[in-house]
Amino acid sequence: MPSFVGDTLSRYLAQSAAQAPNKTAFTFVDFSAAREGTPHQLTWRQLEGKVQAAAKGLRHMGAAGERVAIVAPQGLDYVVSFLAAACAGAIAVPLFPPSLPGHSEKLASSLNDAAPMLTICAQEQRASVEAFCAEAGVRPGMHITTLSDVQQFGDGQEELHWLVGPQDCAYLQYTSGSTRTSSGVEITHDNVCANAHQALEAYDIRPNRNCTVGWLPLYHDMGLVLMVVLPVVGGVSSVLMDPAAFIQQPARWLRLLTRHSGALTAAPNFAYDYCVQRVRDGERAELSLESVAAMVNGSEPIRSGTLARFQEAFGPHGMRTTIMRPSYGLAEATVFVATSPQQEEPTVTVFDRNMLAQGTACVVEPTQGSPTSELVACGRPVAQDVAIVDPVTCRRQEDGTVGEIWIKGPNVGRGYWGRPQDTGEIFHAVLDGEDPHQPAQRWLRTGDLGLWHDKQLYVTGRTKDLVIIDGTNHYPHDIEETAQNAHAAIRRHHCAAFAVSTEEAEKLVIVAEHVRDLTDPDSVRAEVARAVRAAIAHSHAIAVHDFVFAAPNTVPHTTSGKVARPACRERYLAGQWQTKAAERKGIDGA
């Protein structure tokens, strides 16, 4: 097993600039004015020059050892700002501007938690950032500046690659907050460089043969590592676009993959379904995907149906089944943990759902009639250990037994910023029988449930998301899949299943958004509710306590696109949706 330790981002940047100074390092494709996009590029020499100037400016401003937040929009300035902070010996805090809809609360809490000395924003957004920070009560003493202002101070002569060490904290990666309060994970230079090497090895990415292409936001762990860190460490070029440009026209992403040979890209599961739904036949005809190196599917439950639909839609345009690489990762492990084997089709296994809920993997034929769960394997780890552990006894489980996923490796972050108790509980876990005083025997508790089967890792859910009804465990994503398939008026990937406490027992609540083009949701509310209740009763043997037919864009999502079930539950308990009364009205015709 290879070992990747002892590196810094600044040394890799210097190395890439020395080895290929005139090669294009980063390309940002701006789709705001042209159909094919306008590319803005930096060579490795230009990138290093801009990073050096900004890093020296940050040191002149006293930022070494301090937190430096980046709240700029997606683009080359974001890349330079992040690398400059990390290379200056500061701690970068990759975030997003206040203009990102629906996430102002997370931005304010992250800024207050990190307490940065200064924040870098775009010149045109400076006034709005200042107004937001003032209104949200974000650290009054924080200095708000721009990249160009910082670079004006960059006239020092010191060599930046000697300013930081492998064990220094490079940045704080704020978690998406899907099941817990958003926390800043301390990622060292050693952690992120090791994880980049692990991903380069797993996806077989090489200089002069491959590149990265993507639209994932750079404040998200997968976007940051894939689109910024992996290119710097691996010496490969990066082509990036704005997430909004993808949402507006997903064909833009696929056209970039067509233009740039040997591309590694990544997206959550919903994005692949989104392409199937939104990319028109005429746009598909322009695509040629046979040169794509890998399309990573991760960051949320991977659906076998999504893989099949995407392959059916884009197989005629060069999409090979081995290109799709189901993967697993999380911010606490920098990002990458495991992926499906190279040059193999994704593995889909059908398990008995009832046995799985009881903690045992029992492979069945889908025609046997019993309730089943189709799980997509997430493959194997590279240069890190993954164990399935009983979360109560802390004992390692046998293959085929569901337990909590624990991870140990050089990519695991050193803890949560300013949260020593959480750090001890999550990052310093010890298996039963091992020495708690030996740092080498400490594990990361992921909070994810999974199992080993046939030498591959399967992720079954989250410990905090489990819906427990009458003593039986149910995975919410299974229930959500059943609900969203129950009626055509339900918007896919915008459905939440969770339990609430009543005087009698825990009860199931379903919140589902209706499709955007439904002009009169009240006219079908009762019909949809009946369909959902019947489907869940048939497939899961659970009675739905309450069904909410919600307006589009009201089901909370994290900044990484996952349904935020705890936030949904809080909103439901606060009475922010029409519930049984509205459903009753539809039934009675009142």
Stockholm file with secondary structure:
# STOCKHOLM 1.0

chainA/1-590         MPSFVGDTLSRYLAQSAAQAPNKTAFTFVDFSAAREGTPHQLTWRQLEGKVQAAAKGLRHMGAAGERVAIVAPQGLDYVVSFLAAACAGAIAVPLFPPSLPGHSEKLASSLNDAAPMLTICAQEQRASVEAFCAEAGVRPGMHITTLSDVQQFGDGQEELHWLVGPQDCAYLQYTSGSTRTSSGVEITHDNVCANAHQALEAYDIRPNRNCTVGWLPLYHDMGLVLMVVLPVVGGVSSVLMDPAAFIQQPARWLRLLTRHSGALTAAPNFAYDYCVQRVRDGERAELSLESVAAMVNGSEPIRSGTLARFQEAFGPHGMRTTIMRPSYGLAEATVFVATSPQQEEPTVTVFDRNMLAQGTACVVEPTQGSPTSELVACGRPVAQDVAIVDPVTCRRQEDGTVGEIWIKGPNVGRGYWGRPQDTGEIFHAVLDGEDPHQPAQRWLRTGDLGLWHDKQLYVTGRTKDLVIIDGTNHYPHDIEETAQNAHAAIRRHHCAAFAVSTEEAEKLVIVAEHVRDLTDPDSVRAEVARAVRAAIAHSHAIAVHDFVFAAPNTVPHTTSGKVARPACRERYLAGQWQTKAAERKGIDGA
#=GR chainA/1-590 SS CCCCCSCCHHHHHHHHHHHCTTSEEEEEEECSSCTTCEEEEEEHHHHHHHHHHHHHHHHHTTCTTSEEEECCCSSHHHHHHHHHHHHTTSEEEECCCTTSTTCHHHHHHHHHHHCCSEEEECGGGHHHHHHHHHHHTCCTTCEEEEHHHHHTTCCCCCCGGGSCCTTSEEEEEECCCSSSCCCEEEEEHHHHHHHHHHHHHHTTCCTTTCEEEECCCTTSHHHHIIIIIHHHHHTCEEEECCHHHHHHCTHHHHHHHHHSTTEEEEECHHHHHHHHHHSCHHHHTTCCCTTCCEEEECSSCCCHHHHHHHHHHHGGGTCCTTTEEEEEECGGGSSEEEECCTTCCCCEEEEEHHHHHTTBCCBCCGGGSSCEEEEECCCEESSSEEEEECTTTCCBCCTTBCEEEEEESTTSCCEETTCHHHHHHHHSBCCTTSCTTCGGGCBEEEEEEEEEETTEEEEEEEGGGCEEETTEEECHHHHHHHHHTSCTTEEEEEEEEEEEECSSSEEEEEEEEECTTCSCGGGTHHHHHHHHHHHHHHHHCCCEEEEEEECTTCSCBCTTSCBCHHHHHHHHHTTCSCCHHHHHHHHHTC
#=GC SS_cons         CCCCCSCCHHHHHHHHHHHCTTSEEEEEEECSSCTTCEEEEEEHHHHHHHHHHHHHHHHHTTCTTSEEEECCCSSHHHHHHHHHHHHTTSEEEECCCTTSTTCHHHHHHHHHHHCCSEEEECGGGHHHHHHHHHHHTCCTTCEEEEHHHHHTTCCCCCCGGGSCCTTSEEEEEECCCSSSCCCEEEEEHHHHHHHHHHHHHHTTCCTTTCEEEECCCTTSHHHHIIIIIHHHHHTCEEEECCHHHHHHCTHHHHHHHHHSTTEEEEECHHHHHHHHHHSCHHHHTTCCCTTCCEEEECSSCCCHHHHHHHHHHHGGGTCCTTTEEEEEECGGGSSEEEECCTTCCCCEEEEEHHHHHTTBCCBCCGGGSSCEEEEECCCEESSSEEEEECTTTCCBCCTTBCEEEEEESTTSCCEETTCHHHHHHHHSBCCTTSCTTCGGGCBEEEEEEEEEETTEEEEEEEGGGCEEETTEEECHHHHHHHHHTSCTTEEEEEEEEEEEECSSSEEEEEEEEECTTCSCGGGTHHHHHHHHHHHHHHHHCCCEEEEEEECTTCSCBCTTSCBCHHHHHHHHHTTCSCCHHHHHHHHHTC
//
